[in-house]
């Protein structure tokens, strides 16, 4: 004979179904969110890389006369004309032998700015390079280091959308569990109640009503037929 105390410790059918549906929907939402974020980051990264190439080319054209005459202040002024772009973390102009001429770097004040700079170094492992030419002769090189602003904004918005989708999935799971309670769990609970009354009170005249699910309805009819035989 089953121990009543152990039976009360068992999870209910509603909790089991709700847990399963919540896990399935959470997994589906998380998988779709990860795939969309990964594909979106790849697309944004491609656009940002092309933008960095345009920035590097613009800087190379701008500072070409100043590099030719070795005017570091004019080189810095040419760099500052495009230094305010959010996707740029640092710009440096070097000589053909690799000797640094002028470098500009976005200031990192605060913990968030330092975290963005670290993440930018992880995404942009190598700078975008463009030669500074005078005719066919290379007189310098522009190196543009990408930042985290464009990709970071997309990631934050993607994470926010994923959280909202997860919240909607949890709400849908709750509504689905309530529907299951009325459609599946309630008829089974009624079967269990009638069986308990028949066993404890010998009320063989009790009958189960028709159920809205074919399998449970056949079970109810067979159970009613069994009660009818016992009553006879």
ABEGO torsion letter per residue (X at the ends): XBBAAAAAABBBAAAAAAAAAAAAAAAAAAAAAAAAAAAAAAAAAAAAAAAAAAAAAAAAAAAAAAAAAGBAAAAAAAAAAAAABAABABBBBBBAAGBBABBBBBBBBEAAAAAAAAAAAAABABBBBBBBBBEABBAEBBBBBBBAAAAAAAAAAAAAAAAAAAAAAAAAAAAAAAAAAAAAAAAAAAAAAAAAAAAAAGBAABBBBBBABAAAAAAAAAAAAAAAAAAX
